[in-house]
Amino acid sequence: MHYTDIKAEIPDERGAENVTIRWLITKKDGARNFAMRLFELQKGGCSPWHQHDWEHEVFVLEGRGKLVTERGEEELKQGD
């Protein structure tokens, strides 16, 4: 299955702007402790600050952005 076959959804998080999410791997796929999601942000888009009790990784396929963590801000670019 190609990732574009999975519906791009608008997140229901308050503060999310100009962003869609595709749930690539979930519990429905048998992944009990893991989820893979593809976020597509348009210019000026953001996912609001939030925290999890689990690990959270970010990989940038294309473009540039900023990641904000408890350690501060980090500029991101393609391949980061």
mmCIF file of the N, C-alpha and C atoms, coordinates in Angstrom:
data_MODEL
# 
_entry.id   MODEL 
# 
loop_
_atom_site.group_PDB 
_atom_site.id 
_atom_site.type_symbol 
_atom_site.label_atom_id 
_atom_site.label_alt_id 
_atom_site.label_comp_id 
_atom_site.label_asym_id 
_atom_site.label_entity_id 
_atom_site.label_seq_id 
_atom_site.pdbx_PDB_ins_code 
_atom_site.Cartn_x 
_atom_site.Cartn_y 
_atom_site.Cartn_z 
_atom_site.occupancy 
_atom_site.B_iso_or_equiv 
_atom_site.pdbx_formal_charge 
_atom_site.auth_seq_id 
_atom_site.auth_comp_id 
_atom_site.auth_asym_id 
_atom_site.auth_atom_id 
_atom_site.pdbx_PDB_model_num 
ATOM 1   N N  . MET A 1 1  ? 0.848  -1.175 0.000  1.00 0.00 ? 1  MET A N  1 
ATOM 2   C CA . MET A 1 1  ? 0.000  0.000  0.000  1.00 0.00 ? 1  MET A CA 1 
ATOM 3   C C  . MET A 1 1  ? 0.897  1.242  0.000  1.00 0.00 ? 1  MET A C  1 
ATOM 4   N N  . HIS A 1 2  ? 0.562  2.211  -0.794 1.00 0.00 ? 2  HIS A N  1 
ATOM 5   C CA . HIS A 1 2  ? 1.287  3.483  -0.837 1.00 0.00 ? 2  HIS A CA 1 
ATOM 6   C C  . HIS A 1 2  ? 0.701  4.415  0.215  1.00 0.00 ? 2  HIS A C  1 
ATOM 7   N N  . TYR A 1 3  ? 1.543  5.243  0.801  1.00 0.00 ? 3  TYR A N  1 
ATOM 8   C CA . TYR A 1 3  ? 1.048  6.112  1.873  1.00 0.00 ? 3  TYR A CA 1 
ATOM 9   C C  . TYR A 1 3  ? -0.078 7.035  1.412  1.00 0.00 ? 3  TYR A C  1 
ATOM 10  N N  . THR A 1 4  ? -0.109 7.387  0.139  1.00 0.00 ? 4  THR A N  1 
ATOM 11  C CA . THR A 1 4  ? -1.177 8.271  -0.339 1.00 0.00 ? 4  THR A CA 1 
ATOM 12  C C  . THR A 1 4  ? -2.522 7.552  -0.424 1.00 0.00 ? 4  THR A C  1 
ATOM 13  N N  . ASP A 1 5  ? -2.508 6.214  -0.289 1.00 0.00 ? 5  ASP A N  1 
ATOM 14  C CA . ASP A 1 5  ? -3.756 5.457  -0.241 1.00 0.00 ? 5  ASP A CA 1 
ATOM 15  C C  . ASP A 1 5  ? -4.450 5.610  1.114  1.00 0.00 ? 5  ASP A C  1 
ATOM 16  N N  . ILE A 1 6  ? -3.717 6.121  2.102  1.00 0.00 ? 6  ILE A N  1 
ATOM 17  C CA . ILE A 1 6  ? -4.261 6.329  3.442  1.00 0.00 ? 6  ILE A CA 1 
ATOM 18  C C  . ILE A 1 6  ? -4.782 7.758  3.532  1.00 0.00 ? 6  ILE A C  1 
ATOM 19  N N  . LYS A 1 7  ? -5.993 7.898  4.008  1.00 0.00 ? 7  LYS A N  1 
ATOM 20  C CA . LYS A 1 7  ? -6.653 9.208  4.067  1.00 0.00 ? 7  LYS A CA 1 
ATOM 21  C C  . LYS A 1 7  ? -5.877 10.184 4.950  1.00 0.00 ? 7  LYS A C  1 
ATOM 22  N N  . ALA A 1 8  ? -5.658 11.383 4.433  1.00 0.00 ? 8  ALA A N  1 
ATOM 23  C CA . ALA A 1 8  ? -5.067 12.466 5.222  1.00 0.00 ? 8  ALA A CA 1 
ATOM 24  C C  . ALA A 1 8  ? -6.183 13.094 6.048  1.00 0.00 ? 8  ALA A C  1 
ATOM 25  N N  . GLU A 1 9  ? -6.016 13.075 7.365  1.00 0.00 ? 9  GLU A N  1 
ATOM 26  C CA . GLU A 1 9  ? -7.033 13.596 8.275  1.00 0.00 ? 9  GLU A CA 1 
ATOM 27  C C  . GLU A 1 9  ? -6.577 14.905 8.897  1.00 0.00 ? 9  GLU A C  1 
ATOM 28  N N  . ILE A 1 10 ? -7.529 15.714 9.274  1.00 0.00 ? 10 ILE A N  1 
ATOM 29  C CA . ILE A 1 10 ? -7.227 16.944 10.002 1.00 0.00 ? 10 ILE A CA 1 
ATOM 30  C C  . ILE A 1 10 ? -7.203 16.591 11.487 1.00 0.00 ? 10 ILE A C  1 
ATOM 31  N N  . PRO A 1 11 ? -6.084 16.842 12.182 1.00 0.00 ? 11 PRO A N  1 
ATOM 32  C CA . PRO A 1 11 ? -6.017 16.506 13.611 1.00 0.00 ? 11 PRO A CA 1 
ATOM 33  C C  . PRO A 1 11 ? -7.075 17.255 14.409 1.00 0.00 ? 11 PRO A C  1 
ATOM 34  N N  . ASP A 1 12 ? -7.572 16.605 15.472 1.00 0.00 ? 12 ASP A N  1 
ATOM 35  C CA . ASP A 1 12 ? -8.590 17.252 16.299 1.00 0.00 ? 12 ASP A CA 1 
ATOM 36  C C  . ASP A 1 12 ? -7.973 17.987 17.486 1.00 0.00 ? 12 ASP A C  1 
ATOM 37  N N  . GLU A 1 13 ? -6.655 18.155 17.486 1.00 0.00 ? 13 GLU A N  1 
ATOM 38  C CA . GLU A 1 13 ? -5.989 18.870 18.565 1.00 0.00 ? 13 GLU A CA 1 
ATOM 39  C C  . GLU A 1 13 ? -6.239 20.370 18.440 1.00 0.00 ? 13 GLU A C  1 
ATOM 40  N N  . ARG A 1 14 ? -6.608 20.982 19.542 1.00 0.00 ? 14 ARG A N  1 
ATOM 41  C CA . ARG A 1 14 ? -6.775 22.432 19.542 1.00 0.00 ? 14 ARG A CA 1 
ATOM 42  C C  . ARG A 1 14 ? -5.417 23.078 19.295 1.00 0.00 ? 14 ARG A C  1 
ATOM 43  N N  . GLY A 1 15 ? -5.354 24.004 18.368 1.00 0.00 ? 15 GLY A N  1 
ATOM 44  C CA . GLY A 1 15 ? -4.102 24.688 18.069 1.00 0.00 ? 15 GLY A CA 1 
ATOM 45  C C  . GLY A 1 15 ? -3.382 24.155 16.845 1.00 0.00 ? 15 GLY A C  1 
ATOM 46  N N  . ALA A 1 16 ? -3.827 23.000 16.323 1.00 0.00 ? 16 ALA A N  1 
ATOM 47  C CA . ALA A 1 16 ? -3.222 22.469 15.099 1.00 0.00 ? 16 ALA A CA 1 
ATOM 48  C C  . ALA A 1 16 ? -3.676 23.336 13.930 1.00 0.00 ? 16 ALA A C  1 
ATOM 49  N N  . GLU A 1 17 ? -2.719 23.763 13.117 1.00 0.00 ? 17 GLU A N  1 
ATOM 50  C CA . GLU A 1 17 ? -3.052 24.639 11.996 1.00 0.00 ? 17 GLU A CA 1 
ATOM 51  C C  . GLU A 1 17 ? -2.343 24.182 10.732 1.00 0.00 ? 17 GLU A C  1 
ATOM 52  N N  . ASN A 1 18 ? -3.054 24.173 9.634  1.00 0.00 ? 18 ASN A N  1 
ATOM 53  C CA . ASN A 1 18 ? -2.492 23.848 8.317  1.00 0.00 ? 18 ASN A CA 1 
ATOM 54  C C  . ASN A 1 18 ? -1.671 22.559 8.341  1.00 0.00 ? 18 ASN A C  1 
ATOM 55  N N  . VAL A 1 19 ? -2.227 21.522 8.947  1.00 0.00 ? 19 VAL A N  1 
ATOM 56  C CA . VAL A 1 19 ? -1.528 20.244 9.064  1.00 0.00 ? 19 VAL A CA 1 
ATOM 57  C C  . VAL A 1 19 ? -2.520 19.103 8.856  1.00 0.00 ? 19 VAL A C  1 
ATOM 58  N N  . THR A 1 20 ? -2.054 18.039 8.215  1.00 0.00 ? 20 THR A N  1 
ATOM 59  C CA . THR A 1 20 ? -2.836 16.802 8.111  1.00 0.00 ? 20 THR A CA 1 
ATOM 60  C C  . THR A 1 20 ? -1.985 15.658 8.640  1.00 0.00 ? 20 THR A C  1 
ATOM 61  N N  . ILE A 1 21 ? -2.647 14.562 8.980  1.00 0.00 ? 21 ILE A N  1 
ATOM 62  C CA . ILE A 1 21 ? -1.972 13.392 9.530  1.00 0.00 ? 21 ILE A CA 1 
ATOM 63  C C  . ILE A 1 21 ? -2.474 12.147 8.813  1.00 0.00 ? 21 ILE A C  1 
ATOM 64  N N  . ARG A 1 22 ? -1.550 11.254 8.508  1.00 0.00 ? 22 ARG A N  1 
ATOM 65  C CA . ARG A 1 22 ? -1.887 9.943  7.949  1.00 0.00 ? 22 ARG A CA 1 
ATOM 66  C C  . ARG A 1 22 ? -1.375 8.897  8.939  1.00 0.00 ? 22 ARG A C  1 
ATOM 67  N N  . TRP A 1 23 ? -2.249 8.028  9.393  1.00 0.00 ? 23 TRP A N  1 
ATOM 68  C CA . TRP A 1 23 ? -1.891 6.969  10.340 1.00 0.00 ? 23 TRP A CA 1 
ATOM 69  C C  . TRP A 1 23 ? -1.387 5.778  9.530  1.00 0.00 ? 23 TRP A C  1 
ATOM 70  N N  . LEU A 1 24 ? -0.069 5.637  9.410  1.00 0.00 ? 24 LEU A N  1 
ATOM 71  C CA . LEU A 1 24 ? 0.537  4.615  8.562  1.00 0.00 ? 24 LEU A CA 1 
ATOM 72  C C  . LEU A 1 24 ? 0.581  3.244  9.224  1.00 0.00 ? 24 LEU A C  1 
ATOM 73  N N  . ILE A 1 25 ? 0.933  3.198  10.506 1.00 0.00 ? 25 ILE A N  1 
ATOM 74  C CA . ILE A 1 25 ? 0.963  1.939  11.269 1.00 0.00 ? 25 ILE A CA 1 
ATOM 75  C C  . ILE A 1 25 ? 0.302  2.206  12.613 1.00 0.00 ? 25 ILE A C  1 
ATOM 76  N N  . THR A 1 26 ? -0.667 1.356  12.983 1.00 0.00 ? 26 THR A N  1 
ATOM 77  C CA . THR A 1 26 ? -1.412 1.543  14.233 1.00 0.00 ? 26 THR A CA 1 
ATOM 78  C C  . THR A 1 26 ? -1.653 0.195  14.906 1.00 0.00 ? 26 THR A C  1 
ATOM 79  N N  . LYS A 1 27 ? -2.388 0.216  15.990 1.00 0.00 ? 27 LYS A N  1 
ATOM 80  C CA . LYS A 1 27 ? -2.773 -1.016 16.679 1.00 0.00 ? 27 LYS A CA 1 
ATOM 81  C C  . LYS A 1 27 ? -3.571 -1.932 15.759 1.00 0.00 ? 27 LYS A C  1 
ATOM 82  N N  . LYS A 1 28 ? -4.321 -1.339 14.827 1.00 0.00 ? 28 LYS A N  1 
ATOM 83  C CA . LYS A 1 28 ? -5.088 -2.145 13.875 1.00 0.00 ? 28 LYS A CA 1 
ATOM 84  C C  . LYS A 1 28 ? -4.186 -3.018 13.009 1.00 0.00 ? 28 LYS A C  1 
ATOM 85  N N  . ASP A 1 29 ? -2.920 -2.608 12.888 1.00 0.00 ? 29 ASP A N  1 
ATOM 86  C CA . ASP A 1 29 ? -1.941 -3.368 12.108 1.00 0.00 ? 29 ASP A CA 1 
ATOM 87  C C  . ASP A 1 29 ? -1.166 -4.349 12.978 1.00 0.00 ? 29 ASP A C  1 
ATOM 88  N N  . GLY A 1 30 ? -1.522 -4.429 14.258 1.00 0.00 ? 30 GLY A N  1 
ATOM 89  C CA . GLY A 1 30 ? -0.841 -5.335 15.175 1.00 0.00 ? 30 GLY A CA 1 
ATOM 90  C C  . GLY A 1 30 ? 0.299  -4.683 15.946 1.00 0.00 ? 30 GLY A C  1 
ATOM 91  N N  . ALA A 1 31 ? 0.473  -3.390 15.794 1.00 0.00 ? 31 ALA A N  1 
ATOM 92  C CA . ALA A 1 31 ? 1.535  -2.672 16.504 1.00 0.00 ? 31 ALA A CA 1 
ATOM 93  C C  . ALA A 1 31 ? 1.003  -2.237 17.870 1.00 0.00 ? 31 ALA A C  1 
ATOM 94  N N  . ARG A 1 32 ? 1.333  -2.996 18.906 1.00 0.00 ? 32 ARG A N  1 
ATOM 95  C CA . ARG A 1 32 ? 0.801  -2.712 20.239 1.00 0.00 ? 32 ARG A CA 1 
ATOM 96  C C  . ARG A 1 32 ? 1.492  -1.547 20.932 1.00 0.00 ? 32 ARG A C  1 
ATOM 97  N N  . ASN A 1 33 ? 2.775  -1.335 20.629 1.00 0.00 ? 33 ASN A N  1 
ATOM 98  C CA . ASN A 1 33 ? 3.547  -0.308 21.328 1.00 0.00 ? 33 ASN A CA 1 
ATOM 99  C C  . ASN A 1 33 ? 4.132  0.735  20.386 1.00 0.00 ? 33 ASN A C  1 
ATOM 100 N N  . PHE A 1 34 ? 3.531  0.891  19.236 1.00 0.00 ? 34 PHE A N  1 
ATOM 101 C CA . PHE A 1 34 ? 4.147  1.735  18.218 1.00 0.00 ? 34 PHE A CA 1 
ATOM 102 C C  . PHE A 1 34 ? 3.083  2.316  17.306 1.00 0.00 ? 34 PHE A C  1 
ATOM 103 N N  . ALA A 1 35 ? 3.312  3.526  16.856 1.00 0.00 ? 35 ALA A N  1 
ATOM 104 C CA . ALA A 1 35 ? 2.469  4.129  15.822 1.00 0.00 ? 35 ALA A CA 1 
ATOM 105 C C  . ALA A 1 35 ? 3.379  4.915  14.890 1.00 0.00 ? 35 ALA A C  1 
ATOM 106 N N  . MET A 1 36 ? 3.148  4.793  13.603 1.00 0.00 ? 36 MET A N  1 
ATOM 107 C CA . MET A 1 36 ? 3.875  5.609  12.638 1.00 0.00 ? 36 MET A CA 1 
ATOM 108 C C  . MET A 1 36 ? 2.869  6.517  11.961 1.00 0.00 ? 36 MET A C  1 
ATOM 109 N N  . ARG A 1 37 ? 3.157  7.809  12.030 1.00 0.00 ? 37 ARG A N  1 
ATOM 110 C CA . ARG A 1 37 ? 2.252  8.795  11.465 1.00 0.00 ? 37 ARG A CA 1 
ATOM 111 C C  . ARG A 1 37 ? 3.040  9.705  10.540 1.00 0.00 ? 37 ARG A C  1 
ATOM 112 N N  . LEU A 1 38 ? 2.390  10.154 9.496  1.00 0.00 ? 38 LEU A N  1 
ATOM 113 C CA . LEU A 1 38 ? 2.993  11.112 8.577  1.00 0.00 ? 38 LEU A CA 1 
ATOM 114 C C  . LEU A 1 38 ? 2.225  12.420 8.702  1.00 0.00 ? 38 LEU A C  1 
ATOM 115 N N  . PHE A 1 39 ? 2.920  13.447 9.156  1.00 0.00 ? 39 PHE A N  1 
ATOM 116 C CA . PHE A 1 39 ? 2.331  14.776 9.249  1.00 0.00 ? 39 PHE A CA 1 
ATOM 117 C C  . PHE A 1 39 ? 2.754  15.571 8.026  1.00 0.00 ? 39 PHE A C  1 
ATOM 118 N N  . GLU A 1 40 ? 1.808  16.241 7.408  1.00 0.00 ? 40 GLU A N  1 
ATOM 119 C CA . GLU A 1 40 ? 2.105  17.113 6.279  1.00 0.00 ? 40 GLU A CA 1 
ATOM 120 C C  . GLU A 1 40 ? 1.684  18.523 6.670  1.00 0.00 ? 40 GLU A C  1 
ATOM 121 N N  . LEU A 1 41 ? 2.676  19.387 6.814  1.00 0.00 ? 41 LEU A N  1 
ATOM 122 C CA . LEU A 1 41 ? 2.432  20.764 7.236  1.00 0.00 ? 41 LEU A CA 1 
ATOM 123 C C  . LEU A 1 41 ? 2.600  21.696 6.052  1.00 0.00 ? 41 LEU A C  1 
ATOM 124 N N  . GLN A 1 42 ? 1.638  22.572 5.895  1.00 0.00 ? 42 GLN A N  1 
ATOM 125 C CA . GLN A 1 42 ? 1.739  23.620 4.887  1.00 0.00 ? 42 GLN A CA 1 
ATOM 126 C C  . GLN A 1 42 ? 2.507  24.791 5.508  1.00 0.00 ? 42 GLN A C  1 
ATOM 127 N N  . LYS A 1 43 ? 2.886  25.757 4.695  1.00 0.00 ? 43 LYS A N  1 
ATOM 128 C CA . LYS A 1 43 ? 3.610  26.919 5.201  1.00 0.00 ? 43 LYS A CA 1 
ATOM 129 C C  . LYS A 1 43 ? 2.816  27.549 6.342  1.00 0.00 ? 43 LYS A C  1 
ATOM 130 N N  . GLY A 1 44 ? 3.488  27.781 7.452  1.00 0.00 ? 44 GLY A N  1 
ATOM 131 C CA . GLY A 1 44 ? 2.836  28.355 8.626  1.00 0.00 ? 44 GLY A CA 1 
ATOM 132 C C  . GLY A 1 44 ? 2.103  27.329 9.474  1.00 0.00 ? 44 GLY A C  1 
ATOM 133 N N  . GLY A 1 45 ? 2.131  26.056 9.070  1.00 0.00 ? 45 GLY A N  1 
ATOM 134 C CA . GLY A 1 45 ? 1.429  25.012 9.805  1.00 0.00 ? 45 GLY A CA 1 
ATOM 135 C C  . GLY A 1 45 ? 2.135  24.634 11.094 1.00 0.00 ? 45 GLY A C  1 
ATOM 136 N N  . CYS A 1 46 ? 1.367  24.081 12.038 1.00 0.00 ? 46 CYS A N  1 
ATOM 137 C CA . CYS A 1 46 ? 1.968  23.651 13.300 1.00 0.00 ? 46 CYS A CA 1 
ATOM 138 C C  . CYS A 1 46 ? 1.108  22.594 13.974 1.00 0.00 ? 46 CYS A C  1 
ATOM 139 N N  . SER A 1 47 ? 1.781  21.820 14.787 1.00 0.00 ? 47 SER A N  1 
ATOM 140 C CA . SER A 1 47 ? 1.139  20.905 15.717 1.00 0.00 ? 47 SER A CA 1 
ATOM 141 C C  . SER A 1 47 ? 1.405  21.507 17.090 1.00 0.00 ? 47 SER A C  1 
ATOM 142 N N  . PRO A 1 48 ? 0.399  21.700 17.922 1.00 0.00 ? 48 PRO A N  1 
ATOM 143 C CA . PRO A 1 48 ? 0.609  22.402 19.188 1.00 0.00 ? 48 PRO A CA 1 
ATOM 144 C C  . PRO A 1 48 ? 1.508  21.632 20.151 1.00 0.00 ? 48 PRO A C  1 
ATOM 145 N N  . TRP A 1 49 ? 2.106  22.361 21.076 1.00 0.00 ? 49 TRP A N  1 
ATOM 146 C CA . TRP A 1 49 ? 2.946  21.763 22.116 1.00 0.00 ? 49 TRP A CA 1 
ATOM 147 C C  . TRP A 1 49 ? 2.132  20.731 22.876 1.00 0.00 ? 49 TRP A C  1 
ATOM 148 N N  . HIS A 1 50 ? 2.704  19.555 23.050 1.00 0.00 ? 50 HIS A N  1 
ATOM 149 C CA . HIS A 1 50 ? 2.060  18.503 23.832 1.00 0.00 ? 50 HIS A CA 1 
ATOM 150 C C  . HIS A 1 50 ? 3.142  17.545 24.305 1.00 0.00 ? 50 HIS A C  1 
ATOM 151 N N  . GLN A 1 51 ? 2.799  16.676 25.236 1.00 0.00 ? 51 GLN A N  1 
ATOM 152 C CA . GLN A 1 51 ? 3.741  15.704 25.778 1.00 0.00 ? 51 GLN A CA 1 
ATOM 153 C C  . GLN A 1 51 ? 3.126  14.319 25.740 1.00 0.00 ? 51 GLN A C  1 
ATOM 154 N N  . HIS A 1 52 ? 4.010  13.322 25.730 1.00 0.00 ? 52 HIS A N  1 
ATOM 155 C CA . HIS A 1 52 ? 3.593  11.925 25.752 1.00 0.00 ? 52 HIS A CA 1 
ATOM 156 C C  . HIS A 1 52 ? 4.357  11.185 26.841 1.00 0.00 ? 52 HIS A C  1 
ATOM 157 N N  . ASP A 1 53 ? 3.822  10.064 27.270 1.00 0.00 ? 53 ASP A N  1 
ATOM 158 C CA . ASP A 1 53 ? 4.517  9.188  28.204 1.00 0.00 ? 53 ASP A CA 1 
ATOM 159 C C  . ASP A 1 53 ? 5.388  8.186  27.458 1.00 0.00 ? 53 ASP A C  1 
ATOM 160 N N  . TRP A 1 54 ? 5.490  8.334  26.149 1.00 0.00 ? 54 TRP A N  1 
ATOM 161 C CA . TRP A 1 54 ? 6.268  7.410  25.332 1.00 0.00 ? 54 TRP A CA 1 
ATOM 162 C C  . TRP A 1 54 ? 7.204  8.210  24.430 1.00 0.00 ? 54 TRP A C  1 
ATOM 163 N N  . GLU A 1 55 ? 8.136  7.487  23.812 1.00 0.00 ? 55 GLU A N  1 
ATOM 164 C CA . GLU A 1 55 ? 9.065  8.137  22.885 1.00 0.00 ? 55 GLU A CA 1 
ATOM 165 C C  . GLU A 1 55 ? 8.322  8.721  21.699 1.00 0.00 ? 55 GLU A C  1 
ATOM 166 N N  . HIS A 1 56 ? 8.916  9.750  21.134 1.00 0.00 ? 56 HIS A N  1 
ATOM 167 C CA . HIS A 1 56 ? 8.307  10.424 19.987 1.00 0.00 ? 56 HIS A CA 1 
ATOM 168 C C  . HIS A 1 56 ? 9.449  10.849 19.070 1.00 0.00 ? 56 HIS A C  1 
ATOM 169 N N  . GLU A 1 57 ? 9.479  10.325 17.876 1.00 0.00 ? 57 GLU A N  1 
ATOM 170 C CA . GLU A 1 57 ? 10.530 10.654 16.926 1.00 0.00 ? 57 GLU A CA 1 
ATOM 171 C C  . GLU A 1 57 ? 9.985  11.536 15.812 1.00 0.00 ? 57 GLU A C  1 
ATOM 172 N N  . VAL A 1 58 ? 10.875 12.337 15.227 1.00 0.00 ? 58 VAL A N  1 
ATOM 173 C CA . VAL A 1 58 ? 10.528 13.201 14.103 1.00 0.00 ? 58 VAL A CA 1 
ATOM 174 C C  . VAL A 1 58 ? 11.581 12.993 13.023 1.00 0.00 ? 58 VAL A C  1 
ATOM 175 N N  . PHE A 1 59 ? 11.143 12.816 11.778 1.00 0.00 ? 59 PHE A N  1 
ATOM 176 C CA . PHE A 1 59 ? 12.041 12.733 10.631 1.00 0.00 ? 59 PHE A CA 1 
ATOM 177 C C  . PHE A 1 59 ? 11.476 13.634 9.543  1.00 0.00 ? 59 PHE A C  1 
ATOM 178 N N  . VAL A 1 60 ? 12.304 14.520 9.014  1.00 0.00 ? 60 VAL A N  1 
ATOM 179 C CA . VAL A 1 60 ? 11.846 15.494 8.023  1.00 0.00 ? 60 VAL A CA 1 
ATOM 180 C C  . VAL A 1 60 ? 12.142 14.966 6.624  1.00 0.00 ? 60 VAL A C  1 
ATOM 181 N N  . LEU A 1 61 ? 11.091 14.727 5.847  1.00 0.00 ? 61 LEU A N  1 
ATOM 182 C CA . LEU A 1 61 ? 11.249 14.243 4.477  1.00 0.00 ? 61 LEU A CA 1 
ATOM 183 C C  . LEU A 1 61 ? 11.616 15.370 3.526  1.00 0.00 ? 61 LEU A C  1 
ATOM 184 N N  . GLU A 1 62 ? 10.991 16.517 3.705  1.00 0.00 ? 62 GLU A N  1 
ATOM 185 C CA . GLU A 1 62 ? 11.313 17.675 2.867  1.00 0.00 ? 62 GLU A CA 1 
ATOM 186 C C  . GLU A 1 62 ? 10.890 18.942 3.579  1.00 0.00 ? 62 GLU A C  1 
ATOM 187 N N  . GLY A 1 63 ? 11.488 20.047 3.181  1.00 0.00 ? 63 GLY A N  1 
ATOM 188 C CA . GLY A 1 63 ? 11.142 21.332 3.766  1.00 0.00 ? 63 GLY A CA 1 
ATOM 189 C C  . GLY A 1 63 ? 11.979 21.662 4.988  1.00 0.00 ? 63 GLY A C  1 
ATOM 190 N N  . ARG A 1 64 ? 11.514 22.654 5.718  1.00 0.00 ? 64 ARG A N  1 
ATOM 191 C CA . ARG A 1 64 ? 12.197 23.138 6.913  1.00 0.00 ? 64 ARG A CA 1 
ATOM 192 C C  . ARG A 1 64 ? 11.152 23.371 7.993  1.00 0.00 ? 64 ARG A C  1 
ATOM 193 N N  . GLY A 1 65 ? 11.601 23.360 9.229  1.00 0.00 ? 65 GLY A N  1 
ATOM 194 C CA . GLY A 1 65 ? 10.675 23.620 10.316 1.00 0.00 ? 65 GLY A CA 1 
ATOM 195 C C  . GLY A 1 65 ? 11.405 23.828 11.619 1.00 0.00 ? 65 GLY A C  1 
ATOM 196 N N  . LYS A 1 66 ? 10.636 23.880 12.678 1.00 0.00 ? 66 LYS A N  1 
ATOM 197 C CA . LYS A 1 66 ? 11.182 24.099 14.004 1.00 0.00 ? 66 LYS A CA 1 
ATOM 198 C C  . LYS A 1 66 ? 10.528 23.109 14.955 1.00 0.00 ? 66 LYS A C  1 
ATOM 199 N N  . LEU A 1 67 ? 11.351 22.426 15.737 1.00 0.00 ? 67 LEU A N  1 
ATOM 200 C CA . LEU A 1 67 ? 10.871 21.497 16.755 1.00 0.00 ? 67 LEU A CA 1 
ATOM 201 C C  . LEU A 1 67 ? 11.074 22.158 18.108 1.00 0.00 ? 67 LEU A C  1 
ATOM 202 N N  . VAL A 1 68 ? 10.034 22.198 18.918 1.00 0.00 ? 68 VAL A N  1 
ATOM 203 C CA . VAL A 1 68 ? 10.119 22.799 20.241 1.00 0.00 ? 68 VAL A CA 1 
ATOM 204 C C  . VAL A 1 68 ? 9.995  21.681 21.269 1.00 0.00 ? 68 VAL A C  1 
ATOM 205 N N  . THR A 1 69 ? 11.003 21.558 22.132 1.00 0.00 ? 69 THR A N  1 
ATOM 206 C CA . THR A 1 69 ? 10.995 20.547 23.189 1.00 0.00 ? 69 THR A CA 1 
ATOM 207 C C  . THR A 1 69 ? 11.254 21.233 24.523 1.00 0.00 ? 69 THR A C  1 
ATOM 208 N N  . GLU A 1 70 ? 11.267 20.437 25.591 1.00 0.00 ? 70 GLU A N  1 
ATOM 209 C CA . GLU A 1 70 ? 11.564 20.998 26.910 1.00 0.00 ? 70 GLU A CA 1 
ATOM 210 C C  . GLU A 1 70 ? 12.992 21.533 26.969 1.00 0.00 ? 70 GLU A C  1 
ATOM 211 N N  . ARG A 1 71 ? 13.843 21.132 26.023 1.00 0.00 ? 71 ARG A N  1 
ATOM 212 C CA . ARG A 1 71 ? 15.229 21.612 25.969 1.00 0.00 ? 71 ARG A CA 1 
ATOM 213 C C  . ARG A 1 71 ? 15.369 22.875 25.121 1.00 0.00 ? 71 ARG A C  1 
ATOM 214 N N  . GLY A 1 72 ? 14.305 23.309 24.482 1.00 0.00 ? 72 GLY A N  1 
ATOM 215 C CA . GLY A 1 72 ? 14.359 24.512 23.655 1.00 0.00 ? 72 GLY A CA 1 
ATOM 216 C C  . GLY A 1 72 ? 13.929 24.241 22.227 1.00 0.00 ? 72 GLY A C  1 
ATOM 217 N N  . GLU A 1 73 ? 14.298 25.151 21.333 1.00 0.00 ? 73 GLU A N  1 
ATOM 218 C CA . GLU A 1 73 ? 13.918 25.051 19.926 1.00 0.00 ? 73 GLU A CA 1 
ATOM 219 C C  . GLU A 1 73 ? 15.076 24.510 19.100 1.00 0.00 ? 73 GLU A C  1 
ATOM 220 N N  . GLU A 1 74 ? 14.732 23.744 18.070 1.00 0.00 ? 74 GLU A N  1 
ATOM 221 C CA . GLU A 1 74 ? 15.735 23.183 17.170 1.00 0.00 ? 74 GLU A CA 1 
ATOM 222 C C  . GLU A 1 74 ? 15.245 23.360 15.738 1.00 0.00 ? 74 GLU A C  1 
ATOM 223 N N  . GLU A 1 75 ? 16.069 23.958 14.895 1.00 0.00 ? 75 GLU A N  1 
ATOM 224 C CA . GLU A 1 75 ? 15.742 24.110 13.483 1.00 0.00 ? 75 GLU A CA 1 
ATOM 225 C C  . GLU A 1 75 ? 15.889 22.751 12.806 1.00 0.00 ? 75 GLU A C  1 
ATOM 226 N N  . LEU A 1 76 ? 14.931 22.398 11.958 1.00 0.00 ? 76 LEU A N  1 
ATOM 227 C CA . LEU A 1 76 ? 14.958 21.123 11.250 1.00 0.00 ? 76 LEU A CA 1 
ATOM 228 C C  . LEU A 1 76 ? 14.934 21.368 9.752  1.00 0.00 ? 76 LEU A C  1 
ATOM 229 N N  . LYS A 1 77 ? 15.568 20.440 9.019  1.00 0.00 ? 77 LYS A N  1 
ATOM 230 C CA . LYS A 1 77 ? 15.566 20.513 7.561  1.00 0.00 ? 77 LYS A CA 1 
ATOM 231 C C  . LYS A 1 77 ? 15.473 19.100 7.001  1.00 0.00 ? 77 LYS A C  1 
ATOM 232 N N  . GLN A 1 78 ? 15.350 19.009 5.691  1.00 0.00 ? 78 GLN A N  1 
ATOM 233 C CA . GLN A 1 78 ? 15.240 17.712 5.027  1.00 0.00 ? 78 GLN A CA 1 
ATOM 234 C C  . GLN A 1 78 ? 16.360 16.783 5.487  1.00 0.00 ? 78 GLN A C  1 
ATOM 235 N N  . GLY A 1 79 ? 15.989 15.571 5.866  1.00 0.00 ? 79 GLY A N  1 
ATOM 236 C CA . GLY A 1 79 ? 16.948 14.563 6.297  1.00 0.00 ? 79 GLY A CA 1 
ATOM 237 C C  . GLY A 1 79 ? 17.210 14.527 7.787  1.00 0.00 ? 79 GLY A C  1 
ATOM 238 N N  . ASP A 1 80 ? 16.769 15.551 8.521  1.00 0.00 ? 80 ASP A N  1 
ATOM 239 C CA . ASP A 1 80 ? 16.954 15.564 9.985  1.00 0.00 ? 80 ASP A CA 1 
ATOM 240 C C  . ASP A 1 80 ? 15.947 14.649 10.644 1.00 0.00 ? 80 ASP A C  1 
# 
